Amino acid sequence: MTSRKRANGKKKRAAKAKAKVAVAAQNQPLQGGRQMQTIDTDRSDGAQCDHGLVPSHYHWTSHREILDTYMNQCKVFLQAFVDEFDGAGGDFLAAYHATKEKFVGVWKDFGKMSFVVSFLLACGTSKVLEGNARIARKYAALSSYFEMYVEVDLLNTRAYPSWAKINELYSADMHTLVSFLKKRIRCSCLDELYKEVKSIPKIGLCCNTVCPLPCGKTNRSATKCCSRCRAANYCSRECQVAAWQGHKGECAFYADLKAKFESEQE
């Protein structure tokens, strides 16, 4: 058991290292160029900081036309995805299937998907600073979904998206929301706000659809995940048993994905 844990730990560290190398390579400027200048993200907080927005490794001045085209493609894609997402009642997979063919050039491009993630993080940070936590939660959940898509489909460093974490962000407490954004942006704009909210208990969601707790919410430290697939969280053993009939199919599916992913990493 100990050796297996050590092996799994090595695999996770190797996967994280692979992801960091890919991101670092994408964010390098062209030889002789400088880093990107501040980009206008249509924010209303009046801030000059771009919160780490990384449209591309192209130089802003000498490649302005390329960048405009690049960013416009990504923004058109993102608007289409959000329209489908909202129209499907917040269904990520429905929005993916509705846009995957029309925007295949974005879905399969690591640089463009990285921009989509950083754009959402920048806008989410802006909304938090404005005091609009509701919209910030939506941006955070969307950025988390795209971030995990990149890890699963483009980098192969994750077996499957953590839907539990994505859903938690969609209704996150301020501690969870600010912490998520703060860890991912390249500035200190959320440092002071984080000090204000870090004492707030982090809230977790129970995956039992008939959980007796209000909205299925409880302290995250009290939740337990399914030991087989690790894709579903529950507030209690009773809720896990009650949800088993609905969960067992997806449990087997995710467990198979996890086993296949781990075998490919060996």
C-alpha positions in Angstrom: 0.0 0.0 0.0 2.8 2.4 0.9 4.7 1.7 -2.4 1.5 2.3 -4.4 0.9 5.6 -2.7 4.5 6.6 -3.4 4.1 5.6 -7.1 0.8 7.6 -7.4 2.5 10.6 -5.7 5.3 10.5 -8.3 2.8 10.3 -11.1 1.0 13.3 -9.9 4.2 15.3 -9.4 5.3 14.4 -12.9 1.9 15.4 -14.4 2.0 18.8 -12.7 5.6 19.3 -13.9 4.5 18.5 -17.4 1.7 21.1 -17.2 4.0 23.8 -15.9 6.5 23.3 -18.7 3.7 23.5 -21.3 2.3 26.7 -19.8 5.8 28.3 -19.4 6.6 27.6 -23.0 3.3 29.1 -24.2 3.9 32.3 -22.2 7.5 33.0 -23.5 7.7 36.1 -25.7 9.2 36.0 -29.2 13.0 36.3 -29.3 13.9 40.0 -28.8 10.4 40.9 -27.8 9.0 42.2 -24.5 6.2 41.0 -22.3 2.6 41.9 -23.2 1.3 45.4 -22.4 -2.0 45.8 -20.4 -5.0 44.6 -22.3 -8.5 46.1 -22.1 -10.9 43.4 -20.8 -14.0 45.6 -20.8 -13.9 45.9 -17.0 -15.6 48.7 -15.1 -13.5 48.7 -11.9 -11.1 51.3 -13.4 -8.0 49.1 -12.6 -4.9 49.3 -14.7 -3.8 45.8 -13.8 -4.7 43.1 -16.3 -4.7 40.4 -13.5 -2.3 38.2 -15.5 -4.2 38.1 -18.8 -2.1 36.3 -21.3 -3.5 36.5 -24.9 -0.4 35.1 -26.6 3.3 35.1 -26.7 3.2 37.6 -29.6 4.6 41.1 -28.9 1.7 43.5 -28.5 3.1 46.4 -30.7 4.6 44.5 -33.6 1.9 41.9 -33.8 -1.1 44.0 -33.0 -3.2 42.7 -36.0 -2.4 39.1 -35.2 -3.4 39.6 -31.5 -6.6 41.4 -32.4 -7.6 38.5 -34.6 -6.5 36.0 -32.0 -8.4 37.6 -29.1 -11.5 38.2 -31.2 -11.7 34.5 -32.2 -11.4 33.5 -28.5 -14.0 36.0 -27.4 -16.5 35.0 -30.1 -16.0 31.4 -29.1 -16.4 32.2 -25.4 -19.6 34.2 -26.0 -21.1 31.3 -28.0 -20.2 28.9 -25.3 -21.7 31.0 -22.6 -24.9 31.5 -24.6 -25.2 27.7 -25.0 -24.3 27.2 -21.4 -27.0 29.6 -20.2 -29.5 28.3 -22.6 -28.9 24.7 -21.3 -29.4 25.8 -17.7 -25.7 25.7 -16.8 -24.9 22.4 -18.6 -21.1 22.5 -19.5 -21.3 19.3 -21.6 -24.3 20.6 -23.6 -22.4 23.8 -24.4 -19.3 21.8 -25.3 -21.1 19.6 -27.8 -22.9 22.7 -29.3 -19.6 24.5 -30.0 -17.0 21.7 -30.5 -17.4 21.5 -34.3 -17.8 25.2 -35.2 -14.9 26.2 -32.9 -12.6 23.2 -33.3 -9.8 25.6 -34.0 -10.1 27.0 -30.5 -10.9 23.8 -28.6 -7.8 22.1 -30.0 -5.4 25.1 -29.7 -3.5 25.2 -26.4 -2.7 28.9 -26.7 -6.2 30.0 -27.4 -7.6 27.9 -24.6 -5.0 29.4 -22.3 -6.2 32.8 -23.3 -9.8 31.8 -22.6 -8.9 30.7 -19.1 -6.8 33.8 -18.3 -9.5 36.1 -19.7 -12.1 34.5 -17.4 -9.8 34.7 -14.4 -9.1 38.4 -15.1 -12.8 39.2 -15.5 -13.6 37.1 -12.4 -11.0 39.0 -10.4 -12.4 42.3 -11.6 -15.9 41.4 -10.6 -14.8 40.3 -7.1 -13.1 43.7 -6.7 -16.2 45.4 -7.8 -18.2 43.5 -5.2 -20.1 41.4 -7.8 -19.5 37.9 -6.3 -22.4 36.3 -8.2 -20.9 37.0 -11.7 -17.4 36.3 -10.3 -18.5 32.8 -9.3 -19.7 32.1 -12.8 -16.4 33.3 -14.3 -14.5 31.2 -11.8 -16.6 28.0 -12.6 -16.2 28.5 -16.3 -12.4 29.1 -16.0 -12.1 26.0 -13.9 -14.0 23.9 -16.5 -11.7 25.2 -19.4 -8.6 24.7 -17.2 -9.5 21.1 -16.6 -10.4 20.6 -20.2 -6.9 21.6 -21.2 -5.4 19.2 -18.6 -7.6 16.3 -19.7 -7.8 16.7 -23.5 -4.7 18.7 -24.5 -2.0 18.0 -21.9 -3.2 14.5 -20.7 -2.3 15.4 -17.1 -5.7 14.6 -15.6 -8.0 11.6 -16.0 -11.3 13.6 -16.0 -12.7 17.0 -14.9 -13.6 17.3 -11.2 -17.2 18.2 -11.6 -17.5 18.5 -7.8 -14.9 21.3 -7.7 -16.5 23.1 -10.7 -19.9 23.0 -9.1 -18.6 24.2 -5.8 -17.2 27.3 -7.5 -20.5 28.0 -9.1 -22.0 28.6 -5.6 -18.8 29.2 -3.7 -18.3 31.0 -0.4 -16.1 34.1 -0.6 -13.1 32.2 0.9 -13.2 29.6 -1.8 -13.9 32.1 -4.6 -11.1 34.5 -3.7 -8.6 31.7 -2.9 -9.3 30.1 -6.3 -8.7 33.3 -8.2 -5.7 34.5 -6.1 -3.8 31.3 -6.8 -4.1 31.7 -10.5 -3.6 35.4 -11.2 -0.2 37.0 -11.6 -0.7 40.0 -9.4 -1.4 40.9 -5.8 -4.8 42.6 -6.4 -6.6 40.1 -4.2 -4.1 39.9 -1.3 -6.0 42.3 0.9 -9.4 40.8 0.2 -8.1 37.4 0.9 -7.0 38.5 4.4 -10.6 39.6 5.0 -12.3 36.4 3.9 -9.8 33.7 4.8 -11.5 33.0 8.2 -14.8 32.1 6.4 -15.3 28.3 6.5 -15.0 26.8 3.0 -18.3 25.2 1.9 -18.6 21.9 0.2 -21.6 20.4 -1.8 -23.1 17.0 -1.1 -23.7 15.0 -4.4 -26.8 13.4 -3.0 -29.7 15.2 -4.8 -32.0 14.7 -1.8 -29.5 15.6 0.9 -31.4 16.9 3.9 -29.0 19.8 4.4 -30.1 23.2 2.9 -28.9 23.2 -0.7 -26.7 20.2 0.2 -24.1 22.5 1.7 -21.8 21.7 4.6 -18.3 22.5 5.8 -15.9 21.1 3.1 -13.8 19.6 5.8 -16.7 17.4 6.8 -17.3 16.0 3.3 -16.0 12.6 2.1 -15.4 11.6 -1.5 -16.3 8.3 -3.1 -13.2 6.1 -2.5 -13.6 4.2 -5.8 -14.0 7.0 -8.4 -13.1 10.1 -6.2 -15.5 12.1 -8.4 -18.4 12.6 -5.9 -18.5 14.1 -2.5 -20.9 13.4 0.3 -21.7 15.0 3.6 -22.3 11.7 5.3 -22.3 7.9 4.9 -26.1 8.0 4.9 -26.1 10.4 1.9 -23.6 8.2 0.0 -25.8 5.1 0.5 -28.9 7.0 -0.5 -27.3 8.3 -3.7 -25.7 5.0 -4.7 -28.3 3.8 -7.2 -27.9 7.0 -9.2 -24.1 7.2 -8.8 -23.0 3.6 -9.5 -23.1 4.0 -13.3 -20.9 7.1 -13.4 -18.8 5.7 -10.6 -17.8 2.7 -12.8 -17.3 5.1 -15.7 -14.9 7.4 -13.8 -13.1 4.5 -12.1 -12.4 3.0 -15.5 -11.1 6.4 -16.8 -8.9 6.8 -13.7 -7.5 3.3 -14.1 -6.7 3.8 -17.8 -5.1 7.2 -17.1 -2.9 5.7 -14.4 -1.8 2.8 -16.6 -0.8 5.2 -19.4 1.3 7.2 -16.9 3.4 4.2 -16.0 
